[in-house]
Amino acid sequence: MQVTYQYAGPSKLVRHPDHVTFGMSPDLSREEKVSFVGKLKNPLIFRDAMLMLRKIIVSDARQKKKERTEFFQWLNGEIERRIQEHEQDLPGVRDALQQEIEALLQDMAGKDTALAQLVKTRKKISQEIEKSDAWRDYHKLEKKFWQFIRDRDRDLWFVLDPVITVHPDQVSFEAFSLDESIYGCLSIGMDEFDLRAEPKLGTTNIDFSAKLAQEMERFRTYSDVELSVNPEGFTVDTGILPDYIEKKIDLPDTWIKGFTQVSSAANLSGAEISLTPVDMYDICSFLRRHKAQKSPRHMTWILKKDHPVTVRFEPFGHELTLQAIYHGDKDREEKIWGRQRWLVAEKLLPLAKSFTVKLLGFGMPQFIIADLGNMNMTIGFSSWSANDWVKGTAFNIMSGFIGEGNYREVYALLKQKRSMTVNDICSQIQSRTRNTTLSGIGSLLKRGEGYFDAVNTQVRFRQLCNTPIPQELYATTEAELRVTRCLDAGMDLFRMRLSEKNEYVFTNSYLDRDPLRTQHKAQHETEIMIDEDGQIGRVVCSCKEFKRGPRNISAPCPHILALYITAAKFTRLRLEQGRVYGINDIMEVVLS
């Protein structure tokens, strides 16, 4: 997607006699002209949180393969250039040097004092000749080339400028890592600021350079820091109007889709664990000191009701007992991959009052929310680097965000209110069914016009891009249509029961028409288990699509997604253990 950002000038730190202005230039091409000026009460916490957000932005856990083709093309050109210089300049240089040597040798007769000068000159001549050797500094040239590559990759940060949104109650900064496997959102409450002017609400990209991050590191306790989002930019008054800075960027489709998938995943229920900073330090310390050289490379969270949480690190077999107590209703073990990415939270250890970890199940994302007082940092990790937010599980489908629904009504309501819970949105629009409104919320998220605030469990209005997102990026997918057909098939074969461990077990049979044999319909038996925390424990389906994959929730088939959406409505019913309930029995329980 081609976008163009326009800034009045670069973001910069402006130092005044009594305070420092942390000036951020917003994108002027947006309809809503965002502005905000407020003095920070805790500038050092803001500094470290923003620097951590930068650490997320530049994070890239993908395996990097050195592509040397471009290097050798550049090297061949450099050799050719030096050969040409050698042919053009070196003969004349040698003649001139030879004449200089002969003149000096004539003057040396009887002049012992000139000997030292001659040695110096000969050394100089040797250096000049060596400089003409095309292969002399090969390794230095290669080092410079890789330095150039590193600097060029670092410029990707400019492509993925953070997104800032000014809400009535907070200011939020959102960003994605380079490999699009880590999502970060820093939300700062209005109580953190002494406002200098009335804020103008809206969303914008900010010009946030590496140089600006370096300036942030110079914040000190004795400096008053003022956060300013100024559409007019930050320049020195010279009487000359500054030129606008334009950035023409080709945003990856996965970058846009990733934001919507994060919001849908954050809306799902899961096991929540409250960790102390000491607990998080122990986890990061072990990960920092140990790097696995072989598989398996996961950590297993062993959760027992009313017992301390234990984390087992593989392949080391080391178990770490935390201070945190698990208060869930069911004992469980959760495996987590991509654990090294948890180290991005290290910078918050001295600042955080507590950490809340949300585990969604095997192969599902994890979320960490750091409580920083008036600020909160939300970090979302995909299940592993190669499986980003766009691939694998369709989180918007699991949240019930299927189709377009009443998108326009939801958009108008949320733009007016700016933030609401999902239940409040559904109750506010009573003229529509809940499923229709959920679809409208999902369409809003897929269009990049809202995001899910995991801290306050609200949907917030936010326009991700300065131009409308292309329809192909938010249009209803074939997977959503297949799930819809499964849901429309009815619930005659739907069954549920409560296991001995108080787990809800749901089953259903779905009929799919075989595309190769139009008259033949295949019946697929599907089962899904959901515990009392609303977390998926086991999934099974007899269809070929599910059996070809890893056979877990990281790659669900349409039948599993449809059964999950249906089952999520009944996970709070009180059932008798061992009894199998059909749809009529379920309705009796609901009405009783």
C-alpha positions as CSV (number, residue, x, y, z in Angstrom):
1,M,0.0,0.0,0.0
2,Q,1.5,3.3,-1.1
3,V,1.3,6.1,1.5
4,T,2.8,9.5,1.7
5,Y,3.6,11.2,5.0
6,Q,4.1,14.9,5.2
7,Y,5.8,16.6,8.1
8,A,6.3,20.3,8.8
9,G,9.8,19.5,9.9
10,P,11.8,16.8,11.7
11,S,10.9,15.9,15.3
12,K,13.5,17.2,17.7
13,L,14.4,18.2,21.3
14,V,14.2,21.9,21.8
15,R,16.1,23.0,24.9
16,H,14.8,26.1,26.8
17,P,16.3,27.7,29.9
18,D,13.8,26.1,32.3
19,H,12.6,23.0,30.4
20,V,13.0,20.7,27.4
21,T,10.4,20.3,24.7
22,F,10.1,16.8,23.3
23,G,8.7,17.8,20.0
24,M,7.0,15.4,17.7
25,S,6.0,16.4,14.2
26,P,2.7,14.8,13.1
27,D,1.6,13.8,9.7
28,L,-0.1,16.9,8.1
29,S,-1.8,14.9,5.4
30,R,-4.4,13.5,7.8
31,E,-7.9,14.9,8.1
32,E,-7.8,15.2,11.9
33,K,-5.0,17.7,12.9
34,V,-3.7,16.2,16.1
35,S,-2.1,18.5,18.6
36,F,-1.1,18.0,22.2
37,V,1.1,19.9,24.7
38,G,1.6,18.7,28.3
39,K,4.4,18.6,30.9
40,L,5.4,15.1,32.0
41,K,5.3,14.3,35.7
42,N,7.6,11.3,35.3
43,P,9.9,12.0,32.3
44,L,12.4,9.2,33.1
45,I,9.6,6.5,33.1
46,F,8.4,8.0,29.8
47,R,12.0,8.0,28.4
48,D,12.6,4.3,29.2
49,A,9.2,3.2,28.0
50,M,9.7,5.0,24.7
51,L,13.2,3.6,24.3
52,M,11.7,0.1,24.9
53,L,9.1,0.8,22.2
54,R,12.0,1.6,19.9
55,K,13.6,-1.7,20.9
56,I,10.5,-3.4,19.8
57,I,10.4,-1.5,16.5
58,V,13.9,-2.5,15.5
59,S,13.6,-6.1,16.8
60,D,14.0,-8.8,14.1
61,A,14.3,-12.4,15.3
62,R,14.2,-13.9,11.8
63,Q,17.2,-15.9,10.6
64,K,19.3,-13.6,8.5
65,K,21.0,-14.9,5.4
66,K,23.9,-12.9,3.9
67,E,23.2,-12.0,0.3
68,R,26.6,-11.4,-1.2
69,T,25.5,-10.9,-4.8
70,E,25.0,-7.2,-4.3
71,F,28.3,-6.9,-2.4
72,F,30.3,-8.5,-5.3
73,Q,28.6,-6.3,-7.8
74,W,29.7,-3.3,-5.8
75,L,33.2,-4.7,-5.3
76,N,33.7,-5.3,-9.0
77,G,32.7,-1.7,-9.7
78,E,35.1,-0.5,-7.0
79,I,37.9,-2.5,-8.5
80,E,37.1,-1.2,-12.0
81,R,37.2,2.4,-10.6
82,R,40.5,1.9,-8.9
83,I,42.0,0.4,-12.1
84,Q,41.0,3.4,-14.0
85,E,42.5,5.7,-11.4
86,H,45.7,3.7,-11.6
87,E,45.9,3.9,-15.4
88,Q,45.1,7.7,-15.4
89,D,47.0,9.0,-12.4
90,L,49.7,6.6,-11.3
91,P,52.2,7.0,-14.3
92,G,52.3,10.8,-13.7
93,V,52.6,10.3,-10.0
94,R,55.5,7.9,-10.4
95,D,57.4,10.3,-12.8
96,A,56.9,13.2,-10.4
97,L,58.1,11.1,-7.5
98,Q,61.1,9.8,-9.4
99,Q,62.1,13.4,-10.2
100,E,61.8,14.3,-6.6
101,I,63.9,11.4,-5.5
102,E,66.7,12.2,-7.9
103,A,66.7,15.9,-6.8
104,L,66.9,14.8,-3.2
105,L,69.7,12.4,-3.8
106,Q,71.8,15.1,-5.4
107,D,71.3,17.3,-2.4
108,M,72.3,14.6,0.0
109,A,75.9,14.6,-0.9
110,G,77.8,15.8,2.1
111,K,74.5,16.7,3.9
112,D,74.0,14.2,6.8
113,T,71.2,16.3,8.1
114,A,69.1,15.6,5.0
115,L,69.2,11.8,5.5
116,A,66.2,11.8,7.9
117,Q,64.2,13.8,5.4
118,L,65.0,11.3,2.7
119,V,63.8,8.4,4.8
120,K,60.6,10.2,5.6
121,T,60.0,11.0,1.9
122,R,60.7,7.4,0.8
123,K,58.2,6.2,3.4
124,K,55.7,8.6,2.0
125,I,56.3,7.4,-1.5
126,S,55.8,3.8,-0.4
127,Q,52.4,4.7,1.2
128,E,51.3,6.4,-2.0
129,I,52.2,3.4,-4.1
130,E,50.4,1.1,-1.7
131,K,47.3,3.2,-1.9
132,S,47.1,2.3,-5.5
133,D,46.8,-1.4,-4.8
134,A,43.2,-2.3,-5.5
135,W,43.2,-5.3,-3.1
136,R,45.1,-3.8,-0.2
137,D,42.1,-2.8,1.9
138,Y,39.7,-5.5,0.7
139,H,38.6,-6.4,4.2
140,K,38.1,-2.8,5.1
141,L,35.9,-2.3,2.1
142,E,33.8,-5.4,3.0
143,K,33.4,-4.1,6.5
144,K,32.2,-0.7,5.1
145,F,29.7,-2.5,2.8
146,W,28.1,-4.4,5.7
147,Q,28.0,-1.2,7.7
148,F,26.1,0.3,4.8
149,I,23.7,-2.6,4.7
150,R,23.1,-2.3,8.5
151,D,22.5,1.4,8.2
152,R,20.1,0.8,5.3
153,D,18.1,-1.8,7.3
154,R,17.9,0.6,10.2
155,D,16.1,3.0,8.0
156,L,13.2,0.6,8.0
157,W,12.3,2.2,11.3
158,F,11.3,5.3,9.3
159,V,9.0,3.1,7.2
160,L,7.3,1.9,10.3
161,D,6.9,5.2,12.1
162,P,5.0,4.8,15.4
163,V,1.3,5.6,15.4
164,I,0.2,8.1,18.1
165,T,-3.4,8.6,19.1
166,V,-4.7,11.3,21.4
167,H,-7.8,10.1,23.3
168,P,-9.9,12.0,25.9
169,D,-8.4,10.0,28.7
170,Q,-4.9,9.0,27.4
171,V,-2.2,9.2,24.7
172,S,-1.1,6.0,23.1
173,F,1.9,5.0,21.0
174,E,1.7,1.8,18.8
175,A,4.4,0.0,16.8
176,F,5.4,-3.3,15.3
177,S,8.7,-5.0,15.2
178,L,10.6,-5.5,11.9
179,D,9.6,-9.1,11.7
180,E,6.0,-8.2,12.7
181,S,6.0,-10.8,15.5
182,I,6.0,-8.3,18.4
183,Y,3.4,-5.6,19.0
184,G,3.9,-2.7,21.5
185,C,1.5,-0.1,22.8
186,L,2.5,2.5,25.3
187,S,-0.6,4.2,26.8
188,I,-0.2,7.3,29.0
189,G,-3.0,8.5,31.2
190,M,-3.9,12.2,31.2
191,D,-3.1,12.3,34.9
192,E,0.5,12.0,33.9
193,F,0.4,15.4,32.2
194,D,0.1,19.0,33.3
195,L,-1.7,20.2,30.1
196,R,-0.6,23.4,28.5
197,A,-3.4,23.6,26.0
198,E,-6.6,21.8,25.0
199,P,-5.7,18.6,23.2
200,K,-7.0,18.0,19.7
201,L,-8.1,14.3,19.4
202,G,-7.1,12.0,16.5
203,T,-4.4,9.7,15.2
204,T,-1.2,10.4,13.3
205,N,2.2,9.0,12.4
206,I,5.1,10.9,14.0
207,D,8.5,11.5,12.6
208,F,10.5,9.6,15.3
209,S,14.1,9.2,14.2
210,A,17.0,7.4,15.7
211,K,18.7,10.7,16.5
212,L,15.6,11.7,18.5
213,A,15.9,8.5,20.5
214,Q,19.5,9.3,21.3
215,E,18.4,12.8,22.5
216,M,15.8,11.1,24.8
217,E,18.6,9.2,26.6
218,R,19.8,12.5,27.9
219,F,16.7,13.1,30.0
220,R,17.6,13.7,33.6
221,T,15.6,14.1,36.9
222,Y,16.4,17.8,37.1
223,S,15.0,18.5,33.7
224,D,11.3,19.4,33.1
225,V,10.1,17.6,30.0
226,E,7.2,18.9,27.9
227,L,5.7,16.4,25.3
228,S,4.4,18.4,22.3
229,V,2.7,17.0,19.2
230,N,2.8,20.1,17.0
231,P,1.4,20.2,13.4
232,E,3.6,23.3,12.7
233,G,6.8,21.4,13.4
234,F,9.8,22.5,15.4
235,T,12.3,24.8,13.7
236,V,14.5,27.7,14.6
237,D,12.9,31.0,13.6
238,T,15.0,32.4,10.8
239,G,12.3,34.3,9.0
240,I,12.4,31.7,6.2
241,L,9.5,29.2,5.9
242,P,10.8,25.6,6.1
243,D,10.2,23.1,3.4
244,Y,7.9,20.2,4.2
245,I,9.4,16.8,4.6
246,E,7.7,14.1,2.6
247,K,8.1,10.3,3.0
248,K,6.7,8.1,0.3
249,I,6.4,4.6,1.7
250,D,5.2,1.3,0.4
251,L,3.6,-0.2,3.6
252,P,3.7,-4.0,3.7
253,D,0.2,-5.6,3.6
254,T,1.2,-7.8,6.5
255,W,2.1,-4.7,8.6
256,I,-1.5,-3.4,8.1
257,K,-3.2,-6.8,8.7
258,G,-1.0,-7.4,11.7
259,F,-2.5,-4.5,13.6
260,T,-6.1,-5.8,13.1
261,Q,-5.1,-9.4,14.1
262,V,-3.5,-8.1,17.3
263,S,-6.7,-6.4,18.4
264,S,-8.8,-9.5,17.6
265,A,-6.3,-11.7,19.6
266,A,-6.3,-9.4,22.6
267,N,-10.1,-9.7,22.7
268,L,-9.9,-13.4,23.3
269,S,-10.1,-14.8,26.8
270,G,-7.2,-16.7,28.5
271,A,-5.3,-17.4,31.7
272,E,-4.0,-14.3,33.4
273,I,-1.1,-14.4,35.8
274,S,0.1,-11.4,37.9
275,L,3.9,-11.4,38.2
276,T,6.1,-9.2,40.4
277,P,9.1,-7.4,38.9
278,V,11.3,-10.0,40.6
279,D,9.6,-12.8,38.8
280,M,10.0,-11.1,35.4
281,Y,13.7,-10.4,36.3
282,D,14.3,-14.1,37.1
283,I,12.8,-15.2,33.8
284,C,14.8,-12.6,31.8
285,S,18.0,-13.4,33.7
286,F,17.8,-17.1,32.9
287,L,17.0,-16.3,29.2
288,R,19.9,-13.9,29.1
289,R,22.4,-16.4,30.5
290,H,21.2,-19.5,28.6
291,K,20.9,-19.9,24.9
292,A,19.6,-23.2,23.6
293,Q,21.7,-24.9,20.9
294,K,19.2,-27.6,20.1
295,S,15.4,-28.3,20.2
296,P,13.1,-28.1,22.0
297,R,13.4,-24.4,22.7
298,H,10.2,-23.6,24.6
299,M,9.3,-22.7,28.2
300,T,6.4,-24.5,29.9
301,W,4.3,-22.6,32.5
302,I,3.1,-25.1,35.1
303,L,0.0,-23.6,36.7
304,K,-1.6,-25.2,39.8
305,K,-4.5,-23.6,41.5
306,D,-3.4,-21.6,44.6
307,H,0.2,-22.7,44.2
308,P,3.3,-20.7,43.0
309,V,3.8,-20.6,39.3
310,T,6.6,-22.8,38.0
311,V,8.4,-22.2,34.6
312,R,10.4,-25.0,33.0
313,F,13.0,-24.1,30.4
314,E,13.8,-26.6,27.6
315,P,16.1,-28.2,26.6
316,F,17.8,-27.4,29.9
317,G,15.1,-29.0,32.1
318,H,15.6,-26.2,34.6
319,E,12.5,-25.3,36.6
320,L,12.1,-21.8,38.1
321,T,9.6,-21.2,40.9
322,L,8.1,-17.7,40.9
323,Q,6.6,-15.7,43.7
324,A,3.4,-15.4,41.7
325,I,0.4,-17.5,42.8
326,Y,-1.9,-18.9,40.2
327,H,-5.6,-18.3,41.1
328,G,-7.2,-19.9,38.1
329,D,-9.9,-22.6,38.3
330,K,-8.0,-25.4,36.6
331,D,-4.5,-26.8,36.7
332,R,-2.7,-26.6,33.3
333,E,0.6,-26.5,31.5
334,E,1.2,-23.9,28.8
335,K,4.1,-24.2,26.3
336,I,5.5,-20.9,24.9
337,W,7.8,-20.6,21.9
338,G,9.8,-17.5,20.9
339,R,10.8,-16.9,24.5
340,Q,14.0,-14.9,23.7
341,R,11.7,-12.1,22.6
342,W,10.6,-11.7,26.2
343,L,13.9,-9.9,26.8
344,V,12.4,-6.7,25.3
345,A,10.7,-6.2,28.7
346,E,14.0,-6.0,30.5
347,K,14.1,-2.2,30.3
348,L,10.9,-1.9,32.3
349,L,12.0,-4.0,35.3
350,P,13.1,-1.0,37.4
351,L,10.0,0.9,36.5
352,A,7.1,-1.5,36.7
353,K,4.9,-2.1,39.7
354,S,3.7,-5.4,38.3
355,F,3.4,-7.5,35.1
356,T,0.2,-9.2,33.9
357,V,0.8,-12.2,31.6
358,K,-2.1,-13.4,29.5
359,L,-1.7,-16.9,27.9
360,L,-4.2,-17.8,25.2
361,G,-3.2,-21.5,24.8
362,F,-1.0,-23.7,22.8
363,G,0.2,-22.1,19.6
364,M,-1.6,-18.9,20.5
365,P,-0.1,-15.4,21.2
366,Q,0.9,-14.1,24.6
367,F,0.4,-10.7,26.1
368,I,2.4,-8.9,28.8
369,I,1.0,-5.7,30.4
370,A,3.4,-3.7,32.5
371,D,1.9,-1.4,35.1
372,L,4.0,1.8,35.2
373,G,1.7,3.9,37.3
374,N,0.0,6.4,35.1
375,M,1.5,4.5,32.1
376,N,1.0,1.0,30.8
377,M,3.0,-0.9,28.3
378,T,1.2,-3.7,26.4
379,I,3.4,-6.2,24.5
380,G,2.0,-8.9,22.3
381,F,4.0,-11.8,21.0
382,S,3.0,-14.1,18.2
383,S,3.5,-17.8,18.9
384,W,6.8,-17.8,17.0
385,S,8.7,-15.5,14.7
386,A,7.9,-17.4,11.5
387,N,4.2,-17.5,12.4
388,D,3.3,-13.8,12.4
389,W,0.0,-12.2,13.2
390,V,-1.3,-12.6,9.7
391,K,-0.5,-16.3,9.2
392,G,-1.9,-19.2,11.3
393,T,-4.9,-18.7,13.5
394,A,-7.6,-16.3,12.2
395,F,-8.1,-14.3,15.4
396,N,-10.8,-12.1,14.0
397,I,-12.9,-15.2,13.2
398,M,-12.4,-16.6,16.7
399,S,-13.6,-13.3,18.2
400,G,-16.8,-13.5,16.1
401,F,-15.7,-10.6,13.8
402,I,-17.0,-12.1,10.6
403,G,-18.3,-10.1,7.6
404,E,-19.0,-6.3,7.5
405,G,-22.1,-6.2,9.7
406,N,-23.3,-2.8,10.7
407,Y,-19.9,-1.2,10.2
408,R,-21.2,2.3,9.5
409,E,-23.2,2.5,12.7
410,V,-20.3,1.2,14.8
411,Y,-17.9,3.7,13.1
412,A,-20.2,6.7,13.8
413,L,-20.8,5.6,17.4
414,L,-17.1,4.9,18.2
415,K,-15.9,8.1,16.5
416,Q,-18.3,10.1,18.7
417,K,-17.5,8.2,22.0
418,R,-13.8,7.4,21.1
419,S,-13.7,4.3,23.4
420,M,-16.3,1.7,24.5
421,T,-16.4,-1.9,25.6
422,V,-17.7,-4.5,23.2
423,N,-20.8,-5.1,25.4
424,D,-21.5,-1.3,25.6
425,I,-21.3,-1.0,21.8
426,C,-23.7,-4.0,21.4
427,S,-26.2,-2.6,24.0
428,Q,-26.0,0.9,22.5
429,I,-27.0,-0.3,19.0
430,Q,-30.1,-2.3,20.1
431,S,-31.6,-2.2,16.6
432,R,-29.1,-4.9,15.5
433,T,-28.4,-8.4,16.7
434,R,-25.2,-9.0,18.7
435,N,-23.7,-11.0,15.9
436,T,-24.3,-8.2,13.4
437,T,-22.7,-5.6,15.8
438,L,-19.7,-7.9,16.4
439,S,-19.2,-8.1,12.6
440,G,-19.4,-4.3,12.5
441,I,-16.7,-4.1,15.2
442,G,-14.5,-6.6,13.3
443,S,-14.9,-4.7,10.1
444,L,-13.8,-1.5,11.9
445,L,-10.7,-3.2,13.2
446,K,-9.9,-4.8,9.8
447,R,-10.1,-1.3,8.2
448,G,-7.6,0.0,10.7
449,E,-10.1,2.4,12.2
450,G,-9.9,1.0,15.8
451,Y,-7.9,-1.1,18.1
452,F,-8.5,-3.2,21.2
453,D,-7.1,-1.7,24.4
454,A,-6.1,-4.8,26.5
455,V,-5.5,-2.7,29.6
456,N,-9.0,-1.2,29.8
457,T,-10.7,-4.0,27.7
458,Q,-12.2,-1.3,25.4
459,V,-12.3,-0.8,21.6
460,R,-10.7,2.6,20.8
461,F,-11.2,4.7,17.7
462,R,-7.9,5.0,15.8
463,Q,-7.3,5.6,12.0
464,L,-4.2,3.6,11.2
465,C,-3.4,5.2,7.8
466,N,-3.9,8.7,6.4
467,T,-5.7,7.1,3.4
468,P,-8.4,4.4,3.2
469,I,-7.0,0.9,3.3
470,P,-7.5,-1.0,0.0
471,Q,-10.6,-3.2,0.1
472,E,-8.6,-6.4,-0.6
473,L,-7.0,-6.0,2.8
474,Y,-10.3,-6.0,4.8
475,A,-12.7,-7.8,2.5
476,T,-14.3,-10.9,3.8
477,T,-12.0,-13.9,3.1
478,E,-12.9,-17.3,1.8
479,A,-12.1,-18.8,5.3
480,E,-14.7,-16.4,6.8
481,L,-17.3,-17.5,4.2
482,R,-16.6,-21.2,4.9
483,V,-17.0,-20.6,8.7
484,T,-20.3,-18.7,8.0
485,R,-21.6,-21.6,6.0
486,C,-20.8,-23.9,8.9
487,L,-22.6,-21.6,11.3
488,D,-25.6,-21.4,9.1
489,A,-25.9,-25.2,8.9
490,G,-27.8,-25.3,12.2
491,M,-27.2,-26.9,15.6
492,D,-29.1,-30.1,15.3
493,L,-26.0,-32.2,15.9
494,F,-24.4,-29.8,18.4
495,R,-23.6,-31.4,21.8
496,M,-21.8,-30.3,25.0
497,R,-20.9,-31.8,28.3
498,L,-18.9,-31.1,31.5
499,S,-15.9,-33.3,32.1
500,E,-14.7,-34.6,35.5
501,K,-12.2,-31.8,35.5
502,N,-14.9,-29.1,34.9
503,E,-13.9,-28.7,31.3
504,Y,-16.5,-27.9,28.7
505,V,-16.4,-30.4,25.8
506,F,-18.3,-29.4,22.6
507,T,-18.9,-31.5,19.6
508,N,-20.6,-31.0,16.3
509,S,-20.8,-32.6,12.8
510,Y,-20.5,-30.5,9.7
511,L,-21.4,-31.4,6.1
512,D,-19.1,-30.1,3.4
513,R,-19.7,-30.6,-0.3
514,D,-16.7,-32.2,-1.9
515,P,-15.6,-29.7,-4.7
516,L,-14.4,-32.6,-6.9
517,R,-17.7,-34.5,-6.6
518,T,-20.6,-32.1,-6.6
519,Q,-23.2,-34.7,-5.4
520,H,-21.1,-36.0,-2.5
521,K,-21.0,-34.4,0.9
522,A,-18.3,-35.3,3.5
523,Q,-19.3,-35.3,7.2
524,H,-16.6,-34.0,9.6
525,E,-16.7,-34.8,13.3
526,T,-15.3,-31.8,15.3
527,E,-14.5,-31.5,19.0
528,I,-13.2,-28.7,21.0
529,M,-12.5,-28.5,24.8
530,I,-12.6,-25.1,26.6
531,D,-11.8,-24.8,30.3
532,E,-13.5,-22.6,32.9
533,D,-11.1,-19.7,32.0
534,G,-12.4,-19.7,28.4
535,Q,-9.1,-21.1,27.2
536,I,-8.9,-23.7,24.4
537,G,-7.3,-27.0,25.7
538,R,-7.8,-29.5,22.8
539,V,-9.1,-29.4,19.3
540,V,-9.9,-32.4,17.0
541,C,-11.4,-32.6,13.5
542,S,-11.7,-35.4,11.0
543,C,-11.3,-33.2,7.9
544,K,-8.3,-33.5,5.7
545,E,-7.4,-29.8,6.1
546,F,-6.9,-30.2,9.8
547,K,-5.0,-33.5,9.6
548,R,-2.5,-32.1,7.0
549,G,-1.4,-29.4,9.4
550,P,0.1,-29.5,12.9
551,R,-3.3,-30.6,14.3
552,N,-3.5,-27.9,16.9
553,I,-5.1,-24.5,17.3
554,S,-2.2,-22.7,15.6
555,A,-3.7,-23.9,12.2
556,P,-7.5,-24.4,12.7
557,C,-9.9,-25.5,10.0
558,P,-13.2,-23.7,9.4
559,H,-15.1,-26.4,11.4
560,I,-13.0,-25.8,14.5
561,L,-13.5,-22.0,14.1
562,A,-17.2,-22.4,13.7
563,L,-17.5,-24.7,16.7
564,Y,-15.4,-22.3,18.8
565,I,-17.7,-19.3,17.9
566,T,-20.8,-21.4,18.9
567,A,-19.2,-22.8,22.0
568,A,-18.1,-19.4,23.4
569,K,-21.8,-18.6,24.0
570,F,-22.2,-21.4,26.5
571,T,-19.0,-21.5,28.6
572,R,-20.8,-19.9,31.6
573,L,-23.6,-22.4,31.9
574,R,-23.9,-24.6,35.0
575,L,-24.1,-28.2,33.8
576,E,-24.2,-31.6,35.5
577,Q,-21.0,-33.7,35.1
578,G,-21.3,-36.6,32.7
579,R,-24.6,-35.5,31.1
580,V,-24.6,-34.8,27.4
581,Y,-26.7,-31.8,26.4
582,G,-28.3,-31.2,23.0
583,I,-29.5,-27.8,21.8
584,N,-32.9,-28.2,23.4
585,D,-31.4,-29.2,26.7
586,I,-29.1,-26.2,26.6
587,M,-32.0,-23.8,25.9
588,E,-33.8,-25.3,29.0
589,V,-30.8,-24.5,31.1
590,V,-30.6,-21.0,29.7
591,L,-34.2,-20.3,30.4
592,S,-34.3,-21.8,33.8
